[in-house]
Amino acid sequence: MADVAQKVREIIAEQAVLDVEDVKPDATLDDLGIDSLGLVESIFAIEEAFDIQVPFNANEPEASDFDISNVAAIIKAVEGLVASKT
């Protein structure tokens, strides 16, 4: 699943206009300067990259089962979705 983590970090880095090395596991999206639009674009990119459906409601992110509290949580959630589709 290391490739999943790397790809998620690359997607987040692209949205934040940062180097991948700057996207640390404990960083929040706010820390990285990603706003709500950037979050939605990141989720679309993640869905496309991994051919998954992310259970996320942009209108009510706190009611979502998809944890966006930090980069590590996003990676863990994506890894779970990727694993469940196989």
PDB file with one MODEL, atoms N, CA, C and O in Angstrom:
MODEL        1
ATOM      1  N   MET A   1       0.814  -1.214   0.000  1.00  0.00           N
ATOM      2  CA  MET A   1       0.000   0.000   0.000  1.00  0.00           C
ATOM      3  C   MET A   1       0.853   1.272   0.000  1.00  0.00           C
ATOM      4  O   MET A   1       0.324   2.383   0.026  1.00  0.00           O
ATOM      5  N   ALA A   2       2.169   1.097  -0.030  1.00  0.00           N
ATOM      6  CA  ALA A   2       3.048   2.268  -0.058  1.00  0.00           C
ATOM      7  C   ALA A   2       2.793   3.114  -1.295  1.00  0.00           C
ATOM      8  O   ALA A   2       2.904   4.340  -1.252  1.00  0.00           O
ATOM      9  N   ASP A   3       2.449   2.455  -2.400  1.00  0.00           N
ATOM     10  CA  ASP A   3       2.162   3.201  -3.621  1.00  0.00           C
ATOM     11  C   ASP A   3       0.887   4.025  -3.481  1.00  0.00           C
ATOM     12  O   ASP A   3       0.781   5.099  -4.073  1.00  0.00           O
ATOM     13  N   VAL A   4      -0.088   3.535  -2.701  1.00  0.00           N
ATOM     14  CA  VAL A   4      -1.311   4.299  -2.442  1.00  0.00           C
ATOM     15  C   VAL A   4      -0.946   5.554  -1.662  1.00  0.00           C
ATOM     16  O   VAL A   4      -1.376   6.653  -2.014  1.00  0.00           O
ATOM     17  N   ALA A   5      -0.165   5.399  -0.618  1.00  0.00           N
ATOM     18  CA  ALA A   5       0.234   6.540   0.204  1.00  0.00           C
ATOM     19  C   ALA A   5       0.978   7.581  -0.629  1.00  0.00           C
ATOM     20  O   ALA A   5       0.721   8.779  -0.518  1.00  0.00           O
ATOM     21  N   GLN A   6       1.893   7.115  -1.455  1.00  0.00           N
ATOM     22  CA  GLN A   6       2.669   8.039  -2.288  1.00  0.00           C
ATOM     23  C   GLN A   6       1.766   8.799  -3.257  1.00  0.00           C
ATOM     24  O   GLN A   6       1.908  10.011  -3.419  1.00  0.00           O
ATOM     25  N   LYS A   7       0.839   8.093  -3.899  1.00  0.00           N
ATOM     26  CA  LYS A   7      -0.045   8.735  -4.874  1.00  0.00           C
ATOM     27  C   LYS A   7      -0.969   9.743  -4.186  1.00  0.00           C
ATOM     28  O   LYS A   7      -1.205  10.828  -4.716  1.00  0.00           O
ATOM     29  N   VAL A   8      -1.486   9.393  -3.022  1.00  0.00           N
ATOM     30  CA  VAL A   8      -2.341  10.328  -2.279  1.00  0.00           C
ATOM     31  C   VAL A   8      -1.542  11.576  -1.917  1.00  0.00           C
ATOM     32  O   VAL A   8      -2.034  12.695  -2.064  1.00  0.00           O
ATOM     33  N   ARG A   9      -0.315  11.388  -1.446  1.00  0.00           N
ATOM     34  CA  ARG A   9       0.538  12.539  -1.113  1.00  0.00           C
ATOM     35  C   ARG A   9       0.793  13.395  -2.348  1.00  0.00           C
ATOM     36  O   ARG A   9       0.800  14.623  -2.260  1.00  0.00           O
ATOM     37  N   GLU A  10       1.005  12.752  -3.509  1.00  0.00           N
ATOM     38  CA  GLU A  10       1.228  13.500  -4.748  1.00  0.00           C
ATOM     39  C   GLU A  10       0.005  14.327  -5.126  1.00  0.00           C
ATOM     40  O   GLU A  10       0.132  15.480  -5.538  1.00  0.00           O
ATOM     41  N   ILE A  11      -1.171  13.741  -4.987  1.00  0.00           N
ATOM     42  CA  ILE A  11      -2.411  14.458  -5.312  1.00  0.00           C
ATOM     43  C   ILE A  11      -2.587  15.655  -4.381  1.00  0.00           C
ATOM     44  O   ILE A  11      -2.905  16.759  -4.826  1.00  0.00           O
ATOM     45  N   ILE A  12      -2.379  15.426  -3.091  1.00  0.00           N
ATOM     46  CA  ILE A  12      -2.523  16.519  -2.120  1.00  0.00           C
ATOM     47  C   ILE A  12      -1.471  17.596  -2.386  1.00  0.00           C
ATOM     48  O   ILE A  12      -1.778  18.787  -2.330  1.00  0.00           O
ATOM     49  N   ALA A  13      -0.248  17.193  -2.671  1.00  0.00           N
ATOM     50  CA  ALA A  13       0.820  18.158  -2.957  1.00  0.00           C
ATOM     51  C   ALA A  13       0.469  19.004  -4.173  1.00  0.00           C
ATOM     52  O   ALA A  13       0.712  20.211  -4.183  1.00  0.00           O
ATOM     53  N   GLU A  14      -0.100  18.377  -5.195  1.00  0.00           N
ATOM     54  CA  GLU A  14      -0.482  19.118  -6.398  1.00  0.00           C
ATOM     55  C   GLU A  14      -1.541  20.170  -6.072  1.00  0.00           C
ATOM     56  O   GLU A  14      -1.461  21.302  -6.548  1.00  0.00           O
ATOM     57  N   GLN A  15      -2.521  19.801  -5.269  1.00  0.00           N
ATOM     58  CA  GLN A  15      -3.569  20.752  -4.886  1.00  0.00           C
ATOM     59  C   GLN A  15      -3.016  21.891  -4.030  1.00  0.00           C
ATOM     60  O   GLN A  15      -3.462  23.034  -4.132  1.00  0.00           O
ATOM     61  N   ALA A  16      -2.045  21.564  -3.195  1.00  0.00           N
ATOM     62  CA  ALA A  16      -1.469  22.565  -2.285  1.00  0.00           C
ATOM     63  C   ALA A  16      -0.331  23.354  -2.936  1.00  0.00           C
ATOM     64  O   ALA A  16       0.198  24.293  -2.341  1.00  0.00           O
ATOM     65  N   VAL A  17       0.038  22.973  -4.153  1.00  0.00           N
ATOM     66  CA  VAL A  17       1.170  23.569  -4.863  1.00  0.00           C
ATOM     67  C   VAL A  17       2.420  23.499  -3.975  1.00  0.00           C
ATOM     68  O   VAL A  17       3.085  24.501  -3.710  1.00  0.00           O
ATOM     69  N   LEU A  18       2.706  22.273  -3.529  1.00  0.00           N
ATOM     70  CA  LEU A  18       3.866  22.000  -2.684  1.00  0.00           C
ATOM     71  C   LEU A  18       4.634  20.821  -3.261  1.00  0.00           C
ATOM     72  O   LEU A  18       4.129  20.101  -4.122  1.00  0.00           O
ATOM     73  N   ASP A  19       5.853  20.630  -2.783  1.00  0.00           N
ATOM     74  CA  ASP A  19       6.593  19.423  -3.095  1.00  0.00           C
ATOM     75  C   ASP A  19       6.018  18.281  -2.270  1.00  0.00           C
ATOM     76  O   ASP A  19       5.539  18.494  -1.156  1.00  0.00           O
ATOM     77  N   VAL A  20       6.064  17.073  -2.815  1.00  0.00           N
ATOM     78  CA  VAL A  20       5.536  15.907  -2.097  1.00  0.00           C
ATOM     79  C   VAL A  20       6.201  15.767  -0.728  1.00  0.00           C
ATOM     80  O   VAL A  20       5.547  15.384   0.242  1.00  0.00           O
ATOM     81  N   GLU A  21       7.480  16.072  -0.647  1.00  0.00           N
ATOM     82  CA  GLU A  21       8.206  15.956   0.621  1.00  0.00           C
ATOM     83  C   GLU A  21       7.629  16.871   1.707  1.00  0.00           C
ATOM     84  O   GLU A  21       7.819  16.620   2.897  1.00  0.00           O
ATOM     85  N   ASP A  22       6.925  17.933   1.294  1.00  0.00           N
ATOM     86  CA  ASP A  22       6.330  18.866   2.251  1.00  0.00           C
ATOM     87  C   ASP A  22       4.988  18.392   2.793  1.00  0.00           C
ATOM     88  O   ASP A  22       4.447  18.992   3.722  1.00  0.00           O
ATOM     89  N   VAL A  23       4.447  17.318   2.219  1.00  0.00           N
ATOM     90  CA  VAL A  23       3.152  16.784   2.648  1.00  0.00           C
ATOM     91  C   VAL A  23       3.413  15.696   3.685  1.00  0.00           C
ATOM     92  O   VAL A  23       3.578  14.522   3.354  1.00  0.00           O
ATOM     93  N   LYS A  24       3.447  16.115   4.942  1.00  0.00           N
ATOM     94  CA  LYS A  24       3.749  15.217   6.058  1.00  0.00           C
ATOM     95  C   LYS A  24       2.475  14.518   6.545  1.00  0.00           C
ATOM     96  O   LYS A  24       1.386  15.083   6.441  1.00  0.00           O
ATOM     97  N   PRO A  25       2.602  13.293   7.076  1.00  0.00           N
ATOM     98  CA  PRO A  25       1.428  12.535   7.521  1.00  0.00           C
ATOM     99  C   PRO A  25       0.568  13.254   8.559  1.00  0.00           C
ATOM    100  O   PRO A  25      -0.654  13.107   8.554  1.00  0.00           O
ATOM    101  N   ASP A  26       1.188  14.024   9.444  1.00  0.00           N
ATOM    102  CA  ASP A  26       0.415  14.686  10.497  1.00  0.00           C
ATOM    103  C   ASP A  26      -0.121  16.060  10.087  1.00  0.00           C
ATOM    104  O   ASP A  26      -0.766  16.739  10.886  1.00  0.00           O
ATOM    105  N   ALA A  27       0.143  16.465   8.855  1.00  0.00           N
ATOM    106  CA  ALA A  27      -0.330  17.779   8.385  1.00  0.00           C
ATOM    107  C   ALA A  27      -1.833  17.733   8.104  1.00  0.00           C
ATOM    108  O   ALA A  27      -2.348  16.774   7.530  1.00  0.00           O
ATOM    109  N   THR A  28      -2.514  18.790   8.521  1.00  0.00           N
ATOM    110  CA  THR A  28      -3.929  18.920   8.182  1.00  0.00           C
ATOM    111  C   THR A  28      -4.024  19.628   6.833  1.00  0.00           C
ATOM    112  O   THR A  28      -3.051  20.208   6.350  1.00  0.00           O
ATOM    113  N   LEU A  29      -5.200  19.570   6.242  1.00  0.00           N
ATOM    114  CA  LEU A  29      -5.386  20.263   4.970  1.00  0.00           C
ATOM    115  C   LEU A  29      -5.237  21.767   5.164  1.00  0.00           C
ATOM    116  O   LEU A  29      -4.727  22.460   4.283  1.00  0.00           O
ATOM    117  N   ASP A  30      -5.675  22.270   6.302  1.00  0.00           N
ATOM    118  CA  ASP A  30      -5.480  23.697   6.613  1.00  0.00           C
ATOM    119  C   ASP A  30      -3.997  24.037   6.669  1.00  0.00           C
ATOM    120  O   ASP A  30      -3.563  25.064   6.146  1.00  0.00           O
ATOM    121  N   ASP A  31      -3.224  23.164   7.310  1.00  0.00           N
ATOM    122  CA  ASP A  31      -1.771  23.372   7.385  1.00  0.00           C
ATOM    123  C   ASP A  31      -1.166  23.515   5.997  1.00  0.00           C
ATOM    124  O   ASP A  31      -0.231  24.288   5.790  1.00  0.00           O
ATOM    125  N   LEU A  32      -1.710  22.761   5.053  1.00  0.00           N
ATOM    126  CA  LEU A  32      -1.172  22.738   3.693  1.00  0.00           C
ATOM    127  C   LEU A  32      -1.781  23.818   2.797  1.00  0.00           C
ATOM    128  O   LEU A  32      -1.391  23.964   1.639  1.00  0.00           O
ATOM    129  N   GLY A  33      -2.736  24.569   3.341  1.00  0.00           N
ATOM    130  CA  GLY A  33      -3.349  25.646   2.569  1.00  0.00           C
ATOM    131  C   GLY A  33      -4.419  25.178   1.596  1.00  0.00           C
ATOM    132  O   GLY A  33      -4.716  25.863   0.618  1.00  0.00           O
ATOM    133  N   ILE A  34      -4.999  24.010   1.864  1.00  0.00           N
ATOM    134  CA  ILE A  34      -6.048  23.482   0.987  1.00  0.00           C
ATOM    135  C   ILE A  34      -7.405  23.896   1.541  1.00  0.00           C
ATOM    136  O   ILE A  34      -7.765  23.562   2.670  1.00  0.00           O
ATOM    137  N   ASP A  35      -8.152  24.633   0.715  1.00  0.00           N
ATOM    138  CA  ASP A  35      -9.483  25.077   1.132  1.00  0.00           C
ATOM    139  C   ASP A  35     -10.526  24.038   0.713  1.00  0.00           C
ATOM    140  O   ASP A  35     -10.172  22.961   0.233  1.00  0.00           O
ATOM    141  N   SER A  36     -11.798  24.357   0.891  1.00  0.00           N
ATOM    142  CA  SER A  36     -12.859  23.396   0.598  1.00  0.00           C
ATOM    143  C   SER A  36     -12.890  23.013  -0.880  1.00  0.00           C
ATOM    144  O   SER A  36     -13.147  21.855  -1.210  1.00  0.00           O
ATOM    145  N   LEU A  37     -12.634  23.957  -1.765  1.00  0.00           N
ATOM    146  CA  LEU A  37     -12.599  23.640  -3.192  1.00  0.00           C
ATOM    147  C   LEU A  37     -11.419  22.721  -3.499  1.00  0.00           C
ATOM    148  O   LEU A  37     -11.558  21.770  -4.268  1.00  0.00           O
ATOM    149  N   GLY A  38     -10.286  22.994  -2.915  1.00  0.00           N
ATOM    150  CA  GLY A  38      -9.117  22.135  -3.091  1.00  0.00           C
ATOM    151  C   GLY A  38      -9.366  20.729  -2.561  1.00  0.00           C
ATOM    152  O   GLY A  38      -8.894  19.747  -3.133  1.00  0.00           O
ATOM    153  N   LEU A  39     -10.111  20.643  -1.466  1.00  0.00           N
ATOM    154  CA  LEU A  39     -10.465  19.345  -0.901  1.00  0.00           C
ATOM    155  C   LEU A  39     -11.320  18.555  -1.884  1.00  0.00           C
ATOM    156  O   LEU A  39     -11.056  17.381  -2.146  1.00  0.00           O
ATOM    157  N   VAL A  40     -12.335  19.198  -2.420  1.00  0.00           N
ATOM    158  CA  VAL A  40     -13.218  18.528  -3.385  1.00  0.00           C
ATOM    159  C   VAL A  40     -12.423  18.082  -4.612  1.00  0.00           C
ATOM    160  O   VAL A  40     -12.599  16.963  -5.094  1.00  0.00           O
ATOM    161  N   GLU A  41     -11.555  18.952  -5.115  1.00  0.00           N
ATOM    162  CA  GLU A  41     -10.734  18.593  -6.269  1.00  0.00           C
ATOM    163  C   GLU A  41      -9.790  17.436  -5.926  1.00  0.00           C
ATOM    164  O   GLU A  41      -9.554  16.566  -6.765  1.00  0.00           O
ATOM    165  N   SER A  42      -9.255  17.418  -4.715  1.00  0.00           N
ATOM    166  CA  SER A  42      -8.396  16.321  -4.277  1.00  0.00           C
ATOM    167  C   SER A  42      -9.178  15.007  -4.242  1.00  0.00           C
ATOM    168  O   SER A  42      -8.681  13.969  -4.678  1.00  0.00           O
ATOM    169  N   ILE A  43     -10.383  15.061  -3.729  1.00  0.00           N
ATOM    170  CA  ILE A  43     -11.211  13.854  -3.656  1.00  0.00           C
ATOM    171  C   ILE A  43     -11.535  13.336  -5.051  1.00  0.00           C
ATOM    172  O   ILE A  43     -11.463  12.132  -5.297  1.00  0.00           O
ATOM    173  N   PHE A  44     -11.890  14.235  -5.966  1.00  0.00           N
ATOM    174  CA  PHE A  44     -12.135  13.804  -7.348  1.00  0.00           C
ATOM    175  C   PHE A  44     -10.887  13.149  -7.943  1.00  0.00           C
ATOM    176  O   PHE A  44     -10.983  12.120  -8.610  1.00  0.00           O
ATOM    177  N   ALA A  45      -9.735  13.736  -7.705  1.00  0.00           N
ATOM    178  CA  ALA A  45      -8.485  13.187  -8.233  1.00  0.00           C
ATOM    179  C   ALA A  45      -8.181  11.818  -7.616  1.00  0.00           C
ATOM    180  O   ALA A  45      -7.714  10.916  -8.310  1.00  0.00           O
ATOM    181  N   ILE A  46      -8.443  11.665  -6.325  1.00  0.00           N
ATOM    182  CA  ILE A  46      -8.235  10.383  -5.644  1.00  0.00           C
ATOM    183  C   ILE A  46      -9.173   9.330  -6.218  1.00  0.00           C
ATOM    184  O   ILE A  46      -8.758   8.204  -6.493  1.00  0.00           O
ATOM    185  N   GLU A  47     -10.441   9.700  -6.398  1.00  0.00           N
ATOM    186  CA  GLU A  47     -11.403   8.754  -6.968  1.00  0.00           C
ATOM    187  C   GLU A  47     -10.963   8.291  -8.354  1.00  0.00           C
ATOM    188  O   GLU A  47     -11.037   7.106  -8.679  1.00  0.00           O
ATOM    189  N   GLU A  48     -10.515   9.225  -9.148  1.00  0.00           N
ATOM    190  CA  GLU A  48     -10.079   8.890 -10.507  1.00  0.00           C
ATOM    191  C   GLU A  48      -8.810   8.041 -10.493  1.00  0.00           C
ATOM    192  O   GLU A  48      -8.709   7.071 -11.244  1.00  0.00           O
ATOM    193  N   ALA A  49      -7.856   8.389  -9.660  1.00  0.00           N
ATOM    194  CA  ALA A  49      -6.576   7.679  -9.622  1.00  0.00           C
ATOM    195  C   ALA A  49      -6.723   6.230  -9.174  1.00  0.00           C
ATOM    196  O   ALA A  49      -6.002   5.352  -9.648  1.00  0.00           O
ATOM    197  N   PHE A  50      -7.657   5.981  -8.262  1.00  0.00           N
ATOM    198  CA  PHE A  50      -7.785   4.640  -7.693  1.00  0.00           C
ATOM    199  C   PHE A  50      -9.057   3.916  -8.112  1.00  0.00           C
ATOM    200  O   PHE A  50      -9.292   2.785  -7.685  1.00  0.00           O
ATOM    201  N   ASP A  51      -9.881   4.552  -8.945  1.00  0.00           N
ATOM    202  CA  ASP A  51     -11.139   3.967  -9.395  1.00  0.00           C
ATOM    203  C   ASP A  51     -12.004   3.540  -8.204  1.00  0.00           C
ATOM    204  O   ASP A  51     -12.473   2.405  -8.121  1.00  0.00           O
ATOM    205  N   ILE A  52     -12.195   4.492  -7.286  1.00  0.00           N
ATOM    206  CA  ILE A  52     -12.999   4.254  -6.088  1.00  0.00           C
ATOM    207  C   ILE A  52     -14.034   5.363  -5.950  1.00  0.00           C
ATOM    208  O   ILE A  52     -13.946   6.395  -6.615  1.00  0.00           O
ATOM    209  N   GLN A  53     -15.009   5.142  -5.085  1.00  0.00           N
ATOM    210  CA  GLN A  53     -15.978   6.166  -4.719  1.00  0.00           C
ATOM    211  C   GLN A  53     -15.719   6.557  -3.264  1.00  0.00           C
ATOM    212  O   GLN A  53     -15.826   5.724  -2.363  1.00  0.00           O
ATOM    213  N   VAL A  54     -15.388   7.791  -3.047  1.00  0.00           N
ATOM    214  CA  VAL A  54     -15.122   8.285  -1.695  1.00  0.00           C
ATOM    215  C   VAL A  54     -16.441   8.724  -1.072  1.00  0.00           C
ATOM    216  O   VAL A  54     -17.140   9.570  -1.630  1.00  0.00           O
ATOM    217  N   PRO A  55     -16.788   8.151   0.090  1.00  0.00           N
ATOM    218  CA  PRO A  55     -18.041   8.537   0.760  1.00  0.00           C
ATOM    219  C   PRO A  55     -17.873   9.873   1.477  1.00  0.00           C
ATOM    220  O   PRO A  55     -17.642   9.921   2.685  1.00  0.00           O
ATOM    221  N   PHE A  56     -17.991  10.941   0.721  1.00  0.00           N
ATOM    222  CA  PHE A  56     -17.739  12.267   1.283  1.00  0.00           C
ATOM    223  C   PHE A  56     -18.810  13.217   0.804  1.00  0.00           C
ATOM    224  O   PHE A  56     -19.126  13.262  -0.386  1.00  0.00           O
ATOM    225  N   ASN A  57     -19.367  13.973   1.722  1.00  0.00           N
ATOM    226  CA  ASN A  57     -20.356  14.979   1.392  1.00  0.00           C
ATOM    227  C   ASN A  57     -19.708  16.345   1.630  1.00  0.00           C
ATOM    228  O   ASN A  57     -19.489  16.744   2.774  1.00  0.00           O
ATOM    229  N   ALA A  58     -19.409  17.045   0.561  1.00  0.00           N
ATOM    230  CA  ALA A  58     -18.730  18.336   0.683  1.00  0.00           C
ATOM    231  C   ALA A  58     -19.565  19.352   1.445  1.00  0.00           C
ATOM    232  O   ALA A  58     -19.018  20.275   2.049  1.00  0.00           O
ATOM    233  N   ASN A  59     -20.892  19.191   1.424  1.00  0.00           N
ATOM    234  CA  ASN A  59     -21.759  20.111   2.158  1.00  0.00           C
ATOM    235  C   ASN A  59     -21.758  19.834   3.656  1.00  0.00           C
ATOM    236  O   ASN A  59     -22.023  20.727   4.461  1.00  0.00           O
ATOM    237  N   GLU A  60     -21.457  18.588   4.025  1.00  0.00           N
ATOM    238  CA  GLU A  60     -21.406  18.208   5.434  1.00  0.00           C
ATOM    239  C   GLU A  60     -20.194  17.317   5.704  1.00  0.00           C
ATOM    240  O   GLU A  60     -20.356  16.133   5.997  1.00  0.00           O
ATOM    241  N   PRO A  61     -18.982  17.871   5.609  1.00  0.00           N
ATOM    242  CA  PRO A  61     -17.791  17.028   5.783  1.00  0.00           C
ATOM    243  C   PRO A  61     -17.711  16.351   7.146  1.00  0.00           C
ATOM    244  O   PRO A  61     -17.144  15.265   7.261  1.00  0.00           O
ATOM    245  N   GLU A  62     -18.266  16.970   8.169  1.00  0.00           N
ATOM    246  CA  GLU A  62     -18.206  16.380   9.503  1.00  0.00           C
ATOM    247  C   GLU A  62     -19.120  15.163   9.627  1.00  0.00           C
ATOM    248  O   GLU A  62     -18.948  14.363  10.546  1.00  0.00           O
ATOM    249  N   ALA A  63     -20.087  15.006   8.720  1.00  0.00           N
ATOM    250  CA  ALA A  63     -21.000  13.870   8.749  1.00  0.00           C
ATOM    251  C   ALA A  63     -20.511  12.714   7.880  1.00  0.00           C
ATOM    252  O   ALA A  63     -21.195  11.700   7.742  1.00  0.00           O
ATOM    253  N   SER A  64     -19.343  12.870   7.304  1.00  0.00           N
ATOM    254  CA  SER A  64     -18.806  11.872   6.390  1.00  0.00           C
ATOM    255  C   SER A  64     -18.078  10.760   7.134  1.00  0.00           C
ATOM    256  O   SER A  64     -17.542  10.970   8.222  1.00  0.00           O
ATOM    257  N   ASP A  65     -18.067   9.567   6.526  1.00  0.00           N
ATOM    258  CA  ASP A  65     -17.282   8.457   7.055  1.00  0.00           C
ATOM    259  C   ASP A  65     -15.832   8.540   6.600  1.00  0.00           C
ATOM    260  O   ASP A  65     -14.999   7.742   7.028  1.00  0.00           O
ATOM    261  N   PHE A  66     -15.531   9.492   5.743  1.00  0.00           N
ATOM    262  CA  PHE A  66     -14.188   9.648   5.186  1.00  0.00           C
ATOM    263  C   PHE A  66     -13.429  10.656   6.033  1.00  0.00           C
ATOM    264  O   PHE A  66     -13.737  11.848   6.016  1.00  0.00           O
ATOM    265  N   ASP A  67     -12.436  10.178   6.772  1.00  0.00           N
ATOM    266  CA  ASP A  67     -11.690  11.008   7.717  1.00  0.00           C
ATOM    267  C   ASP A  67     -10.694  11.908   6.981  1.00  0.00           C
ATOM    268  O   ASP A  67      -9.777  11.424   6.317  1.00  0.00           O
ATOM    269  N   ILE A  68     -10.886  13.215   7.108  1.00  0.00           N
ATOM    270  CA  ILE A  68      -9.985  14.174   6.463  1.00  0.00           C
ATOM    271  C   ILE A  68      -9.221  14.991   7.499  1.00  0.00           C
ATOM    272  O   ILE A  68      -8.782  16.107   7.219  1.00  0.00           O
ATOM    273  N   SER A  69      -9.062  14.424   8.710  1.00  0.00           N
ATOM    274  CA  SER A  69      -8.436  15.192   9.791  1.00  0.00           C
ATOM    275  C   SER A  69      -6.965  15.498   9.533  1.00  0.00           C
ATOM    276  O   SER A  69      -6.460  16.527   9.981  1.00  0.00           O
ATOM    277  N   ASN A  70      -6.273  14.611   8.815  1.00  0.00           N
ATOM    278  CA  ASN A  70      -4.883  14.877   8.428  1.00  0.00           C
ATOM    279  C   ASN A  70      -4.509  13.967   7.259  1.00  0.00           C
ATOM    280  O   ASN A  70      -5.307  13.133   6.831  1.00  0.00           O
ATOM    281  N   VAL A  71      -3.315  14.132   6.759  1.00  0.00           N
ATOM    282  CA  VAL A  71      -2.875  13.372   5.579  1.00  0.00           C
ATOM    283  C   VAL A  71      -2.864  11.872   5.874  1.00  0.00           C
ATOM    284  O   VAL A  71      -3.302  11.080   5.039  1.00  0.00           O
ATOM    285  N   ALA A  72      -2.377  11.473   7.034  1.00  0.00           N
ATOM    286  CA  ALA A  72      -2.328  10.052   7.387  1.00  0.00           C
ATOM    287  C   ALA A  72      -3.725   9.440   7.407  1.00  0.00           C
ATOM    288  O   ALA A  72      -3.912   8.310   6.955  1.00  0.00           O
ATOM    289  N   ALA A  73      -4.704  10.173   7.927  1.00  0.00           N
ATOM    290  CA  ALA A  73      -6.080   9.671   7.980  1.00  0.00           C
ATOM    291  C   ALA A  73      -6.654   9.508   6.571  1.00  0.00           C
ATOM    292  O   ALA A  73      -7.360   8.539   6.293  1.00  0.00           O
ATOM    293  N   ILE A  74      -6.352  10.444   5.697  1.00  0.00           N
ATOM    294  CA  ILE A  74      -6.823  10.356   4.313  1.00  0.00           C
ATOM    295  C   ILE A  74      -6.203   9.135   3.637  1.00  0.00           C
ATOM    296  O   ILE A  74      -6.895   8.383   2.951  1.00  0.00           O
ATOM    297  N   ILE A  75      -4.905   8.940   3.831  1.00  0.00           N
ATOM    298  CA  ILE A  75      -4.221   7.780   3.241  1.00  0.00           C
ATOM    299  C   ILE A  75      -4.845   6.491   3.757  1.00  0.00           C
ATOM    300  O   ILE A  75      -5.120   5.582   2.972  1.00  0.00           O
ATOM    301  N   LYS A  76      -5.073   6.399   5.061  1.00  0.00           N
ATOM    302  CA  LYS A  76      -5.664   5.196   5.655  1.00  0.00           C
ATOM    303  C   LYS A  76      -7.050   4.936   5.071  1.00  0.00           C
ATOM    304  O   LYS A  76      -7.385   3.793   4.761  1.00  0.00           O
ATOM    305  N   ALA A  77      -7.853   5.980   4.920  1.00  0.00           N
ATOM    306  CA  ALA A  77      -9.202   5.815   4.371  1.00  0.00           C
ATOM    307  C   ALA A  77      -9.142   5.347   2.921  1.00  0.00           C
ATOM    308  O   ALA A  77      -9.908   4.470   2.521  1.00  0.00           O
ATOM    309  N   VAL A  78      -8.240   5.924   2.134  1.00  0.00           N
ATOM    310  CA  VAL A  78      -8.104   5.515   0.736  1.00  0.00           C
ATOM    311  C   VAL A  78      -7.612   4.081   0.649  1.00  0.00           C
ATOM    312  O   VAL A  78      -8.113   3.312  -0.171  1.00  0.00           O
ATOM    313  N   GLU A  79      -6.644   3.701   1.477  1.00  0.00           N
ATOM    314  CA  GLU A  79      -6.160   2.324   1.484  1.00  0.00           C
ATOM    315  C   GLU A  79      -7.296   1.351   1.790  1.00  0.00           C
ATOM    316  O   GLU A  79      -7.375   0.278   1.193  1.00  0.00           O
ATOM    317  N   GLY A  80      -8.170   1.725   2.717  1.00  0.00           N
ATOM    318  CA  GLY A  80      -9.318   0.877   3.048  1.00  0.00           C
ATOM    319  C   GLY A  80     -10.270   0.728   1.879  1.00  0.00           C
ATOM    320  O   GLY A  80     -10.768  -0.367   1.618  1.00  0.00           O
ATOM    321  N   LEU A  81     -10.526   1.812   1.176  1.00  0.00           N
ATOM    322  CA  LEU A  81     -11.418   1.772   0.011  1.00  0.00           C
ATOM    323  C   LEU A  81     -10.811   0.955  -1.121  1.00  0.00           C
ATOM    324  O   LEU A  81     -11.509   0.193  -1.790  1.00  0.00           O
ATOM    325  N   VAL A  82      -9.514   1.115  -1.333  1.00  0.00           N
ATOM    326  CA  VAL A  82      -8.824   0.348  -2.387  1.00  0.00           C
ATOM    327  C   VAL A  82      -8.862  -1.150  -2.029  1.00  0.00           C
ATOM    328  O   VAL A  82      -9.136  -1.985  -2.891  1.00  0.00           O
ATOM    329  N   ALA A  83      -8.594  -1.478  -0.785  1.00  0.00           N
ATOM    330  CA  ALA A  83      -8.581  -2.878  -0.355  1.00  0.00           C
ATOM    331  C   ALA A  83      -9.966  -3.512  -0.466  1.00  0.00           C
ATOM    332  O   ALA A  83     -10.082  -4.689  -0.808  1.00  0.00           O
ATOM    333  N   SER A  84     -11.010  -2.746  -0.181  1.00  0.00           N
ATOM    334  CA  SER A  84     -12.359  -3.298  -0.218  1.00  0.00           C
ATOM    335  C   SER A  84     -12.886  -3.516  -1.634  1.00  0.00           C
ATOM    336  O   SER A  84     -13.871  -4.231  -1.817  1.00  0.00           O
ATOM    337  N   LYS A  85     -12.262  -2.924  -2.618  1.00  0.00           N
ATOM    338  CA  LYS A  85     -12.745  -3.114  -3.988  1.00  0.00           C
ATOM    339  C   LYS A  85     -12.156  -4.343  -4.660  1.00  0.00           C
ATOM    340  O   LYS A  85     -12.595  -4.727  -5.745  1.00  0.00           O
ATOM    341  N   THR A  86     -11.163  -4.965  -4.026  1.00  0.00           N
ATOM    342  CA  THR A  86     -10.552  -6.152  -4.626  1.00  0.00           C
ATOM    343  C   THR A  86     -11.189  -7.422  -4.156  1.00  0.00           C
ATOM    344  O   THR A  86     -10.783  -8.507  -4.573  1.00  0.00           O
TER     345      THR A  86
ENDMDL
END
